[in-house]
Amino acid sequence: MTPPAETLPAASTTAGGSPGSAVAEGSRRRTFAVISHPDAGKSTLTEALALHAAVISEAGAVHGKAGRRGTVSDWMEMERNRGISITSSVLQFGYGDAVINLLDTPGHADFSEDTYRVLAAVDSAVMLLDAAKGLEPQTLKLFEVCRAGRVPIITVINKWDRPGKEALELLDEIERTIGLHCTPLNWPVGIAGDFRGLLDRRTGEYVRFTRTAGGAKAAPQEVLKPVDAEEREGDAWVTAVEESELLSASDADLDLEAYLAEQATPVLFSSAVQNFGVRQLLDALVELAPAPAAKPTADGGERPLDAPFSAYVFKVQAGMDQAHRDKVAYARVVSGVFERGMVVTHEPTGKPFHTKYAQAMFGRERTTVETAYPGDVIGLVNANALRVGDALYVDEPVRFPSIPSFAPEHFSVIRAKDTGRYKQFRRGIEQLDQEGVVQVLRSELRGDQAPVLAAVGPMQFEVAAYRMEHEFGAVVSMEPLEYSLAMRTTPDAADKLTRLPGAELMVRSDGQALALFVNRWRYTTVKRENPDLLLEPLVGSSVAGQ
């Protein structure tokens, strides 16, 4: 469903009635992503946030009951068939006087690369935990990406309507494992599996929820004074108050400066599937999460919000419009005011780029965007020349730091089954590479007709094969390789690596030479026996920091 125009608050205006300044409008933006382990409820929470902002009238869940439709943010056929999020999408909606930009990310661990790029375009993140499982491997990996990017985190403990760990135990796990000091904004009334409502730790009031059929509607809530809450809930309320007081005595009250410095995390409790605690998250984001600020540039400077327009591409996606087979580049506005139709400069080539077909994205649906401000994401259609990391600007040239690629762990040779379709095969490979669906590696030994696809998870190969057949008409075969580790190296390492068993040199499409190894033991042996050979870990590598 496309959000109606009235869901976004009107832009502030100057005395002359023209759109407000980049600084004023940027201050209203909250641009964030949700990070989680698969099945923690991320897509359900995304839908619930849009429901509470009145953007949609009925929520859906990926793994929903009969009658609950698929989520707005999941649009690819494979996503609907498998009940997972593969691609990223952008949801923008108004909430009070704020403008929310929610960059939805793939929930499956195999698609970490796409998530990393999205996290390079946000100002904050929501870390979603399953109350029964706590911190899980994929959540930890994505947290490290946020930490590297200096992204502050609000934590949401989800699924409190189901049996799970004790609340205090979960806080202790967060502090012990990742070192963030937990400062809960609210506290659950009732143990996990008996979610009655929330104690607002700052007001002392009780927010009581009422279930709705299938969780498809926003849960009605009533606010009770403490004396009424104790009369209604009895021992459950008394326990919640006692635990909240214990937290205050342990210096676990909100510390805004520590949160913005990535040293503490405000914590909230919820049941996204029941729409409990969702409005509280929206309120916390508006109140606490940082607005867009000046962004560092590649030369060590900063691009302030009031500088002329600039943006950078963090994602490229094709196949969203099956009727037109177009390609959309997602660009995060960094500075200035974007106006549709303006001619900007493409930094890598210095060529002009026309923005006549700029669009706002709401899942798969689109609306034409006339104006955008720092923190907003614009979709640039038919952007064939744009690649991830490219800068766009007006008047004052700028280049932003590159967006790193995750270290691949799976490798597969891809070939066209029908050699007569090689032209379509080559075009498809170029498109998937440009979007970042997979990394494309080549070597003189294997030739252009048998490139090697590299990915974080093997399901990315399934997506590549599916899209090659259905979008480009090129049915392919895949031959898995035994390699499991890639390290950054130099092209002159080829002679040495080709003579070593269990290793091979390939060159990525961006020109980076990579040394591939069958396992970590083989890498360690080669490194020990060849100390002069450059072997550096990539982002997310299992040997990073060693």
C-alpha positions, 0 to 999 in steps of 0.5 A: 500500500502506498502511504497517502500524502497526508501521512507525512507532516508538512515541511516547515516553511520560511517566511516566504513560504518556500520549503524549510532549510536542510537543517530544520527539516533534517532535525525532524528526520529519524533514519534507522534500521532494525538488526536482529537474528532470523525469526526474532520478529523484525518484519513483524515489528516493521509492519507494526511500526507502520500500523501505529503511525497510521500508514497502513490499516492492518498489520501482516506478519511473514509467519502469520496466521491465516488471513494475515497478509504478507508484509508490506516490506517483503515484495520479491516472490521468493520472499513470499514463498519462503517467508523470509526477507531477502532484499532491503526496502525503505519505509518513510512515514510521518509520526507526530512532527517527525519523519521516520525513515525505516530502512528495512533489511534482510533478516536471513543471515545469508544476506548480511552484505545487504544489511551492512550497506544499509547500516552505512546509511542510518543514524541509529539502529534498533537491536531486536532480541527474542525474549527466549533466546537473547543475543544470537550469532547474527545479532552479535555480528550486526552489532559489531558492524554498528559499533564499527560505524559508531551507530547508537542502538536502542534495544527491544526485547520482543516476544514477551507474550511467549515464555522466555528468560527473565528480564534481569537475566537478559539485561545481564547477558547484554552487558556481559556479552557486548558491553553496553550498559542497559537503561530500560525505559519501561519494564514488563508487568508479568513474566515472559508468556504473561505479558499484561502491560508496561511500567513506564519507569520515568513516570511510574504509570502503568500502560495496560494493553488489550489484545486484538484479533490476530494482532492485526490492529493496533492494541488499545492501551489505557494508562493507570496510576500506580495505585490503580495498577496494583489493584488491577495486577496485584503481585505482578505489579509489585514485582515490576515496581521492585525490579524497577527500583533495583535498576535505579539503585544500580544506575540503570536509568536513562543516560542520553549522552551515554546512548549517543556515545554508543556506551549505553542502550535504552531498553524496551519490551514488546510483543510485535505480533500483538502490537504491544509496546510498539508505540513506546518504541516510536516515541523513544526513537523520536525523543532519543535517536539522533537526527542527521548530522554532518557526514565525514568525507573521504578527504577527512573533512565533513559535509555539513547539512546546510552545504549544497545538495549531496547524497551517496548510493548505498543500494542498487536494486533491479526487478522491482517493477516487473512491467518495466524491468527498471533499476533503482539506486537508493541514495541517502541525502547527506546535505542540502535540499533535493528537488526532483528534476535537478541535475546533479553531478555523478562524482566518479565520472564527473558527468551530469545525472538527471533526477526527473524520475526520483521516487519515494519507496514504500516497500514495492510501491512508489510515489514520485518525490518532489523534495527530500532533505538530509536523512531521507532516501530517494530512489533514482530510477534507470540509474544504470551508471550508479554503483554502491558508494557513488556520491552525487552532488551539486556545486561543491564536489564531494566524495564519501568514504567507501562502503566495505564489502563483507568477507565472502565464505561461499564460492561457486562457478556460474555458467550459462547452460545455453551458450546462445544466451551468453549475451543475456548471461553477461548482462545478468552477471553485471547487474547482480554484481552492480547491485551487490547481490553477489561479488563477482570474481574472475581469473585468467585460468577460468575465463569470462564465461565461468566467473566465480560468485562469492557470497556470505551465505549460500542462499545468495546463489539461489537468488542469483540463479532465480533472477538470472533465469526470470529476469534475464532469460539465462538459465545457469548451472552452479558448481560450488568450490571448496574455498571458505576464506578470502583475504585481500592481497595483490595481483603479483601474488598470483604466481605464488598462489597458483603453485600452492594447493588449496589456494587460488588468486582471483580478482573482484570486479572492483579490481581488488585481488583476493586470495582464496583458501579452502580453510583457515588452517590452509591460510595460516600455513601459507601465511606462516611459510610466506611472511612477505605475502600480503594477506589482509582480512576483509570486513566480517572475516573470521580472522579479522583482528588476528 
